[in-house]
Structures are given as C-alpha cells and as structure tokens.
Amino acid sequence: MKITRMALSAMIAGACFGGMSSGLQAQTQNPYKSVSYSDASAPSANCDATGCTSSGDSGCNGGCNGGAGSCDGLGCGAGLGLLGNCCLGEPWKLFSGDVNGWKVGGWSNVGYHTANTNFNFNNYDNRVQLQQQWFWAEKVADGSCGLGLGGRIDYLYGTDAPDTQAFGITNNHWDNGWDQSSTQPQPVGGAFNGYGHAIPQAYVETAYENLSVKFGKFFTIIGNEVVAATGNFFYSRQFTFYNAEPFTHTGFLSTYNLDDDTQLYNGWVSGWDSGFERNGSGYLGGFKRTLSDSSSILFATNLGRIGKELGEDGTLNSVIYTKGLSDNLTYISQTDVLYTTNGGGGPQRNTWGNINYLIYKVNDCVSLGQRFEWFNFGGAGFNNVRNDDLYNYTVGINYRASANLMLRPEMRYVWDHNSSGAPFGFLENGKSSQAIFGTDMIFTF
C-alpha cells in the first residue's frame, strides 16, 4: 500500500507534535537524578479507575477483589496498602491534557515538626503550615524532528518560599522581597509569619537531535536532594544541601545525549541563587552514566565566582552513586566537596559532606528509608569554625494513600559537636544533640 507525500508529511508532523507535548518530565522528578521518590504513577497492569480489575488482577499488587480487601474511593482497600493490598488508582490531574502544548500541574505540601534546626528548611516548629503550594507549566523541547522549542516556569507560595528566593544578592531583586513582611528573622519573631512567594525557575529551552539547552533561571544539577518536596524521600533536608550547595542558577545549561547510557552537561552560570542579575561567573557541568541495569553515577561540578557581594570564588564537586541491591532495595551515596576563598584569599567555606541512603520499596503504596549524613565544615563563612562535625540520622516512611496523596512521617536525630566540643549552633538553645519528629502530606495534581 502506497503512502502519499501529503499523508507522510502529516505523519511526521504528528510525531513531532506528539513528542513535544508528551515528553514531559514528571513534576516530581529531577531529570538529573537516578531515583524518583514521589511521582504519582498509575498501577502497572490492567487496573480500572479504582485500581483493580474485576478479577483482582495480580498486577495490581495482588489485592482488591482477589485479595484481603476491596478498593475504596481513595484507591486502597482494608489493608491500606500495608499488607500487600495496594491499589493506587488513576491520579487526578488539574488538566487532563495539554494546554496549547504545555503541561500544567502542581502540588500542595503541608508539614509539621517538633523542633527547629538552624540553617535549614523547616524553621517553624510546633505548627501545621503550608510549606509548598506549587504550580508549574512546562513544555519539553523535542529535537527528534528538527529544532524543538519549550520552556518552564514554577511558582511557589508557603513557608519554604523565603528559602528558595533569589537571596544570593541582598538587594531584593527578582523575588527576594516577596515576603509577607519586610523582615525575615530566624527563628520566628516580629511580624514575619514565615510565608512568602518565589519563582525558582523561569527558562526557555531549545533542542536539536541529541542536544538541548536551557536559557534562564533553573535548578542546579548538583546534589541528590532538591527544593521541591516531591523530589525527596524525606520530609527534612540534608545540612549539606542547605549550607554547601546552590539551589538555582541563572545562565545556560546544555544536555547532550552521547549514547543511551551517557549524558553530558555543560554551561555558564551567574553565581548561586540569584535572579536575572549577575552574581558571579562560573562553569557548571558534569556527566551522568548508566553503569549497569542496576547502577549509575552522576558527577557535577561548579567552578568560578559563586557570590559577588562576598567576592567568593571556589569549586564545588559532587558525586552521586546509585545501586539497586535487589528488586526492592536501593542504595544511594553522595559526596560533596566545597572550597571557596574570599577577596582576601582566606578560606570562606571549607566543607565536606557524605550522605548515604537505603530505600526499601515494600509495594507501590509503602517505602521505608534511612539516611545518614556526615557534614564537616569550617571557614570564615561559618564564624571561623575550623573543623565542626555534624551528624544527621533519619528514618522514615513514604505511604501513598492514593495516586495523588503521599504521607511522609520521619524521626531525625542530629548531633552537633566541633573539634573543641562546643556546638556551633545548628541546634537551638545551644544543644549538642536532639531528636526531632516530623511529618508532611503531599497532594499532587
């Protein structure tokens, strides 16, 4: 059967358009990392709207009509997904399809914790708070049929927003002044109640064949944990993440797919955590390599001037190794090394962080995790502390009540001692150790 030239052209155009509209990175997954913890995916087999077929298909994790319970409106039966009966159902979406070629979504993140730690997220203890009300719109550039165009913008409101603004330059440019008060004491005090607004990402993207390039303000490729609550296993964050890594960059970043197993990253960025105002000049790059069916490695580096106001120059290197120890058990190791100097040549920050994770997936509803962090820091940027060791051990559960709803209870233990035995101040009231309970809820749409 012959295909006319017009029909062939229509097929090619349809393939290009389809690729541009359906190639969305899940809103809960950082594209540079190897593991996605919280993406709201549908069941893996022929499940109906409640998550199961009438015959209790084993692909729906063996539960529902053929197992211990039946699916309710949330997608789970009497076992609540804890005893093998896990029926997530189809996720509800804010928009069922594209909006002029763009995907639109977001999430609501409400949290609570019993104690604060300084110099980190989760600064407002013993109160239920909206930490992230997040909206995003994205069109991934697809270069498989020639030049592709796309972009992304993210908007955030909540108690996490002030920690996500363009604070790298203290002149209230971009979103840095979008708080509900002109002052931002830490810990909480005065009229500031902790809430604010932020636009952490706003970029355009071009793609051609195996190469894509972002231009604008975007999240860093460094580190395993991210600003978005949906991109992390735990409710709390690493101290390394908050104190020795950038959150965002402004500039450009290219991604080149060398082959099916290797991605190369190269770009220029204007320092750390600023909007569209120059805060330095440096190189951002690295690579991601799939080593086997169960392991991968990501190396990322940032060199140059990372802060204009302090005249801070330096180098940050990060390595993340991911290994599947079994079908259900995943090990992740991250090591960061940061060394910077100030204008006078002295050390501004000298840090080393090593973080190890073990994540065990019980089923599609329940995962168990533990994280151990050793953060060693010093320099003028830390009140001239020479050699302080901070330890952070966290155990937690991810419980997915439905395809849209995730609960993350955790218990975290923090020890803060420097070489002389006096705490630097990561814990409140001069404590050297503390146990902290926290939990949050994430509803994606």
N, C-alpha and C positions, 0 to 999 in steps of 0.2 A: 504494500500500500504506500503510495507516494504522499509526501507531506509538502504542501505548497509553501512557497517562500514566506507568504504572509502568516501562515499558521506557525511556521518555525520561529519567525520573529516574535510572535505573540507568546510562544512557549518560553523563549529565552527571557523576554521582558518579565513574564510572570515569575520565573525562577529568581531573577534579580530582586524584584519587589518582595517576593515571599521571604527571601533570605534577609533582606533589610528589616522586615517587620517582625520576623520570628526569631532573630538571633539574639534575643535579649539575655544579658547576664542576669541571673536571678538576683532580686533586690537584696537578698540575704547573703550573697556570696561575694567575697573579694576575689576578683579574677586572677590575682597573682598568687593566691594561696592554694594549697593542695586539698584542704578539707573544708567542706561547708557544713556547719553545725545545725542550722535552723531553717533551711529552705523548705517552704511549705509545698511538698510534692504529693501528688496523688498516690494511692495504692498501686502496687506494681503489677497487678493482674486484672482480670475482668471484673472489677468491682462496680457496683452501682452507686447511686448518689449517697447511700448510707455507708458505703464502704465494702459491701459484700454482695455476692450473687445469691440467688435463691437456694443454691445447693451448698452454700458455705464453702466456696472455693478456697482451697488451701493457699492460694496466692495472696489471699487477704489475711495472712498470718494465722490461718487455721482456726479462726474464732467465729463469732457471729452465729448464723443459723446452724452451722455444723459443729459449733463448739460449746463453750460454757455459758455463753450469753447471747443476746441479740443486740444489733446495732440500734442505738437511740439517735436522737436528733443531733447530738454532738459528734456522732461517728464512732462511739465506743460503747461497748456492752457492759454487762455487770462487772466484768473483770477490770474495767478501767485501763486496759492495756498492760496491766502489771503482770498478768499470768498468761501471757501469750495471746490474749484476746485483744488485738489491736486493729481497729477499723477506722481509719482517718477520714474517709470520705473525700469528696472533691472540695478543694479550697474555694472559698468565696473571694471574689475579686471586685475591686472598686469599679473597674471597667472590664467587661468580658472580652473585649478585643482591642485593637489598636485605635488610637485617636490621631487620625491623619498620619499614620505610620509610626506614632510614638506609643510606647508602653507607659502606663501611669499606675502608680501604686504607693504603698507606704506601710506604716505600722504605728501602733500605739504601745508604749512601754511604760508600765507603772511599777515602781520599786519601793522597797523598804529595807532598812538595815539598822542594826542596833548600836553601831558606833562608827565614828568617822576615822579616816586616816588622812593626814595632810598630804598635799602634793599628789593627788589622785582624783579620779572621779568618785562619786558617791560621798559628797561633802555634807549632806544634811540628814543627820541621823534621827531615828525615832519619829519619823513622819512619813506617811504614804504620800508619794509625789509622782507627778507625771514627768518622767525623765526624758522621754523622747516621743514627741509627736512629729512623725517624719513623713514627708511627701517627696516623691521623686518622679521625674519624667525622663525617659531615655529612648533614644533611637541608636542602635549599634550600627556603626558604619560597616557595610559589607562590600569588600572589594573583589569578590569572586567573579563578578560580571563587569569589571571595569572600575572606574572611580566611584566609591561609595561615600556618602556624607551622613553624619549623625551628630549626636551630642548628648549631654546630660546636665540636669540641674537638680539639686537637692535642697530642701528647706527643712529646718529643724526648729521646734519650739520645745522648751522644757528646762529642767534643771541641769541637763548636760550641755545645753547650748552655749553658756558662757565659757565652758572649757573647750569649745570647738570653734570659736570665732577666730578672726584674724588678729590674734593677740601678739604676733611676732613684732609688730611695730605699735608703740603705745600712743597713737595719735587718733584713735577712734575712726580709722579709715575702714572702708568696706562695711563689715557687720560688727566691728568690735565695740561699738557703742550701743548695741541693741539690747540692753538690759532693762529690767523694769524699775531700775533706779540708777542714778549716775554713779553710785558707789558699789563696789563689789568686795566687801570684807570677807575674809576667810579665817576662821569659821564664821557661821552666820551671825550677823549683827546689824544694827541700824535698821534702815528702812528696806534694804535689799532682801527680797524673799527667795532669791536663788534662781528665778526664772528669767529666760531670755530667748532671743531668736538668733539663728545663724543660717548662712548659706554656704555650707562647707565645700560644695562642688558646683562649678559652672564652667563647662568646657564644650568645645566643638571637636569633632573627630572626623578624620578622613582616612580612607583605606583604599589600597590598590593591591590586588592579589594577596601576597603573604604579609604585607606591611600595613600597619595602621599607626596613626599619630594623633595624640590628643594635644589641644592647644587651649590653655586657660588655667583654671584652678581645679585641682584634682587631689584625691587621697594618695598618700605615699605608697610605695611598693615595699617599704621596709617594715619588718616585724610580722608576727603572727596574729596579734590581736588588733582590732580596728575600733573606730569610733562608733560605728553602727552596732546597736545591741544585738541585732540579728546575725552578725558575723562572728560572734564569740560563743564559746561553750558556757563560760561562767558569767554570772552577773557582775562580779567585780573585775577589775583590770590589773594587769601587771604594774609594778612600780617602774620597771624598765620602760614599758610602753609610754608612761606619762612623763617621765623625767629624762629620758635619753633617746627619744625618737620624735621625729616630726609627725604631725597629723596630716597636714596638707602642704602642697607646693603650688606655686604659680609659675608657669612656663610651658614647656612642651615635653612630651614623652612618647617615644616610638616603641612599638612592639613588632618584632619580626619573627615569624614562624619559620625557623630554619629547616625543621622537618617535623614529623608528627610528635617527636619527643622533646624538642628543644625550642624554647622561646628566648629571644634576646631583647633586652631593654636598654635604651639609650636616650638621654635627654638633657636639657638645660633647665635649671630651676632658679628662681629668685629667692634663695634662702628658705627659711622654715616659717610656716604658719602665718603667712601674710595674704592680703587680698591682692588686688591689681596695683600694687605699689611695691617698688623694688626694695627688697630686704636682704640683698646679698647677691651672690652669683656663684653657681656651682654645677657640678656634674652629678646626674642621677642615672644609675644604670645597674645592670646585672644580668642574670640569666636564670631560667627555670628548666630543669632537666628531669625527665622521667627516667629513672634508673632501671626499673623493672615493673612488672604488673602491680607490685605492692609497695614501691618505694619511689621517692622523688626528692630532689634537693632544689632549694632556691637560695641564690646569693644575690644580695643587693648592697650597693654602696652609694654614699653621698659625700662628695669632696668639694671643698671650697669655703667661701664665706657663707655661713648659715644664719648670721644675725648682724644687721647693720648697726644698730644702736650700741651694742657692746663691742663691736668690732671683732666678733667671734669667728675664727677660722678653724677648720678642723676636718676630721674624717670619721665617718660612721660606717662600719661594716656589719652586716647581719647575714647569718646563715641559718636556714630552717631545713631540717631533715625530717621527712615523714616516712614512716614504715608501718605497713599493715602486718601485725604479728599473727593475725588469724582473720577469718572472715568477719569477726565482730570486734576485734581488739586493735586499736590504732595507737602508735607511739609517735610523739612529735617532740623534737628537740630544737630549741632556738638559742643561739648565742649572738649577742651584740657587743661590739667594742666601739666606744666613742672616746675620742681625744680631741679637745679643742684648746686653743690659746686665745688670749685677749690681745688688745692692741699693744700692750707692753711686752708681749712674748711669754708671759707666765701661763700656767695651766688654768683654764677657765672651768673645764669639766673633764674628768678622767674617770670613765665608768666602764664596768664590765657586768653584763647580765647573762645568766644562763637559766633557761626555763625548760622544764620537762613536763609533758602531758601524757597521761594514759586515758584513753576514751574507750569505753566498752558499750557497744550497742546491744541492748537486750532484745529489742524489736523496734518497729517503726515508731512506737509510742514512747519508749523509755531508753535513755542512755545514762551511763554512770561515768563520772570523770574525776580525775585528781590532777592537781598542778603543783609543782614545787619550783619556786623561784629563789635564786641567789643573786642579789643585786649588790655589787660592790661599787662605791662611788667616792669621789673626792674632788678637790679643786676649789677655786675661788667662787665658782657658781654654787657651791654647797657650803657657804660660810667658812671656807678654808679648812673643811674637814679633810684629813689626809687619807684615811682608809677606813670607811664605815661599811660594815656588812649588814645587809637587811635580808631577812628570810621570810618567805611567804608560802604557806602551805594551805591549799584549798581543796575541799572535796565537795562535790555537788551532783545534782540530778537534773537532767533535762526530761521533763514529762510533757508530751504533746497530747493535750486533751482532744484536739481535733486538728484538721489540716491547717487551721488558722491560728490556733491558740497554743502557746508554749508557756510552761511554768518552770522556773529555774531556782529552786532553793539551794543554798550552799552554806557551809561553815568554813570560815577562814581563820587561820592562826598566823599572827605576824610577830616576829622577833626583831628588835632594832638595837644593835649594840655596835659601837665603833671600837677601834683598837684600844682605846683607853677605858672602855667600859661604860661611857656616858652616852645616852641616846641622843641622836641628832635632832629628832623631832618629827619623825614620820607618824608617830602615835601621839594622841592628845594627852595633855596634862603630864608630860614627861615620862610616860610609861615606857618600859622597855619590852613589854610583850602584851598581847591582847588577843582574845578570841572574839570574832565578830560573826553574827548570823545575818544573812541577807537573803532576800528572795525577790523575784520580779515576775511580771506577766508580760508577754509579748503577743499582741494580736496583729497579724499581718493581713493586708488587703491589697 
